């Protein structure tokens, strides 16, 4: 399904847009009807997808050897509603999403090996283990954030 970094990145960028829509719709429903669970539902989905998008950005950035600037721009795009689509288009046009998953530990011509190349290639060669591990990490972070409470705290 996610045979290239581009397909994974594009899918999560779109999912982030959908989750923003759910959150904004929940806020509108709460404002017009007073039904507070609408924000809880939309916000919960958005929070999980937001973390998943961030993990995807980091994975693709490591795989495609992005520099800090494009990585930060892609991560920050998730904070602005609907900005992940322009960020994905920008990254695609610049060739940042080109290529395949690097499951081979040999380096490209003129490319210096990095400390994480070997473990990354090992995990990329085992996608079920990689995505299972990422899912566990995202669920763990999401759970901790749920325990800490919503941004801005709760009304007493």
Number of C-alpha atoms within 10 A of each C-alpha: 5 12 9 15 23 20 13 18 23 21 16 22 30 17 20 30 21 18 23 24 16 20 23 18 16 21 21 15 16 16 13 9 10 11 14 13 13 21 21 16 14 20 21 18 18 23 19 17 23 24 20 22 26 20 18 22 24 17 19 20 20 17 21 18 14 16 11 9 9 16 20 14 14 24 21 14 20 22 13 11 16 18 17 26 22 13 20 22 15 15 19 15 11 10 12 21 24 14 12 12 19 21 17 14 14 12 12 9 6 6 9 9 12 10 8 11 19 16 12 20 17 16 16 19 15 12 12 11 13 15 14 11 13 16 15 12 15 20 15 12 14 19 13 11 13 13 9 10 11 12 8 6 8 7 4 3
